[in-house]
Amino acid sequence: MIKAYLGMPLNEFIIRCQEDYNHATGEFSRLLQHIGIASKIVHREVNKAGLVDILGDIGIINTQGESQQKLDVFANTQFIQALRACGEVCGVASEENSEIVTFDNVMSKDGNYIVCIDPLDGSSNIDVNVSIGTIFSIYKRFSPRGELAKLEDFLQPGNRQVAAGYIVYGSSTMLVYTTGSGVNGFTLDPSIGEFCLSNINMKIPANGKIYSINDGNYHSFNVGIQKFIEYCRVPDKETGRPYSARYIGSLVADFHRNLLKGGVFMYPATAKNENGKLRLMYECNPLAWIVEQAGGVATNGNIRILDIKPENIHQRTPLYIGSSNLVNKAMEFLNQK
């Protein structure tokens, strides 16, 4: 483990990690640094959104069937441009694009990595000034370097990630990521324009008092999940129940709170969304790896999220993620015969 100190700049932390992580190279470090740069640009626009013409939707429905917000498009453009410019990425799968985006410049075609990204998670909350975020996942390519990236490069299970992270744009802007050796968090210091180490070796509590779920879908949930929700609501001194219901509607924000305080986030299958609603590649996989590195659990109700072999880049899945004891208790109810 590297010798880190509170306030260490992100770039210094990344460079020091090259000596400790086998897969960390100068290429990989530049890639992470470019993600950091793009997130600062998005942070700037998010924080002045009410002062410029960047709020509201643009009248276009994206590939997910959701109305695109102006900031969705802006964030998507910024991250793709940054990843193209870094020269280490040969292609991107984004929530905002129906197909993979391949980079045909010589430097990028030789890039060793592909990135899956949700450029602006929780964008339906933009207009009401609620925390939103970015989620990203990094893999090594399968196809030969020097060629255009192929779809097969992206259809890898989450257990093959080499890095995963998210940025939450809230009361402060924070970047949290893992490369498989723990989870660390960096808070943006606007006075110097740098992400600085603020949370070292983050661990999620095994227990928690928060459950996060869209209660409006209650009558569409599996009976087992309905029973678990009732379990959370019943007073019990021994377990500290009732638990608190907290649901922001921005996956990053709900996940970040539970990571720090302990809790379980659930987005089950419903009658309307039989395969779940959250996207496996650029939402569930990166957060699943982060929570596991922090000591938590992530499952679709049947198997570990990271073991799911994706069939398409926009594949959806149910998600149960968070503190190990709470997720396991939810699974007891879900799998009751």
Secondary structure by P-SEA (a helix, b strand, c coil): cccccccccaaaaaaaaccccccccaaaaaaaaaaaaaaaaaaaaaaacccccccccccccccccccccaaaaaaaaaaaaaaaaaccccccccccccbbbbbcccccccccbbbbbccccccccccccccccccbbbbbbccccccccccccccccccccccccccccccbbbbbbbcccbbbbbbbccccccccccccccccccccccccccccccccccaaaaaaaaaaacccccccccbbbbbcccaaaaaaaaaacbbbbbbcccccccccccccccccaaaaaaaaaacccccccccccccccccccbbbbbbbbccaaaaaaaaaaaacc
